């Protein structure tokens, strides 16, 4: 049994990156707060061998910009979430490109910002929480964003296509 388990873990470690596929998952804002910050988002994500989805970039559906995000962050980010929060996947917002503007929009006045996502699943709503670190070193919950599933793109949305409510969805 032990040899079987080692073989399965080794195979999954090797085959995981090879089997990953890039997907573009689109979401519409579902409440007024989210609508005020963005009309919607598209997540550039990798789907692993066992179906787990890991996000690597967030794209504004209204074509205002995009930002790379990386999995991971300090535990203080999760501790700053309101009690009862079920989101657990912490993503650091990289300052390159539109990342700095995204961090400032989500957590005005903070030095750094993180996004904490709920489980990303196809055809399901998504909740995103933003947490910031202020100059005094405290971590604070900034905003909760709620999104409804829109669809999946075969390729990243091009200019103008994502704003069209009748735009085709690839899958």
N, C-alpha and C positions, 0 to 999 in steps of 0.2 A: 504494500500500500504506500509506503514511504517513497519508494522508487517511482511509482506512478505519479504521485503528487509532485515530486521534483521534476519529472519529465513534463508535466502539464504546465507548471510554472515557467520552466525554461522556454517551452514552446510559445507561451503567451508573451513572454518578454521579447522574444525575437520576432514573432509574427505581428505583435501589436502595432508597431510603427509601420510595418509593411502593409498591413491591412487597413490602415486609417484612410478615410476618404474625407475630402473637404466638402462641406455643405454650407448653404446660405439660407438661414432661417429668418423669416420676416415676421415682425410683430407690429401691431397697431397699438397706440396709446389707448388705455381703457378708462382713464379717469381724468379729471380736470388738472390735477397737479402734473401728471405725466404729459398731458396734452400741452401744458404751458412750457415744458422743457423740450419736448420733442414730439413730432407727429407720429413717430414710430422708429423702430430700429431694425437693422438686419445684423444677425450674428454670423460671422465667419467662424465655423466650428469644424472640428475634426471628430469623426465618429470612429471609435476604436473597434477592435475585433469583437468585443462582447456587447457592443451597442452603446457604450458610455459616450456622452458628448462632452467635449472640452472646447471652450470658446477661446479664440485667439485674437479676434478683432471685432470691434463694434462699429457699425456704419450707420450714420444718421440716414433714415429713409428719405428725409427731405433734402438730402445732398448737401448738408451743411458741413460735413466732414466725417472723419473716421479716426479711431484711436486703437492702437494695439494694446491688448491687455494680457497680462501673464498670470498664470495660476500661482497663488500663494500670497502670503502676507502675514503680519504679526497676529498672534492670538488676541491681542487687545482689540482688533477690529471686530471679531465675533462677540467679545464681551461688551462692546458698545451698542450692540443691537438691542432693540426693545425686547422685554420679556415676551415669550411666546413666538418669537421669530423662528421660522423653520428653514430659512436660507442658511447654507453652510459653505458654499464654494466661494472662497475669497479670491479676488483678482486684483492685482496691482495695475493701476493705470499708468502706462509709460508716458513720460513727459514729451517724447518726440511727436512730431506731427500735430494732430489735433488733441492729443492727450492732455496737455496743459489746459486748454480751453474747456475740455470736458470736465476735468477736475474742478476748475473754478465755477463752472455752471452748476455742478452737483453740490459742491460744498464751498460756497463763497467765503473767503477769509481763511481757509485752511492751507497748510503748507503742502500736504499730500492728501490724496484721496484714493479710496478703494471701492470696488463694487463687490457686493455679496449677492450672488445669484442663487435662486432656487434651482432645483433639478431641471435641467433643460430637456424637455421631451417634445417630440413632434406632436402637433395638433393639440397642444395644451397651453393654457395661459402661463405667463412667466412673471415672477416678482423679482425686482432688482432693488437692493437697498444700497445707499451710498453712505460711507463712513469717512470722516476726515480726521486728520491730526492737526491740531492747532499749534501755534508757536509756543504755548506753554507746555506742550507735550501731551495734552489730554486728547483722547479719542472720543468723537461724538457722532451719533447717528445724524445724518443730514436730511435724507429724504427717502421715501419709498416710492418706487415707480411700478406701475402695474400695466401689463401688456396682454393683449389678446392675440392668439395665433392668427397669422394672416396666410402663410404658406411657405413653400420652399422654392428657391430659385435654383436653376441648373448652373447658372453663372452669376457673378455679382451683379446687382442692379446697375444699369447704366444711367447716364444723366437723363432725367425726365421720366423714365419708365416707372420708377418706384413711386412717383407721386400720382400716377394714374390709377384711380380706384378700380378700373377694369383691366389692369395689367395682368397678363397671363402668369400663372404659377406653374412651374415646370413639373412638379411631382404631386 
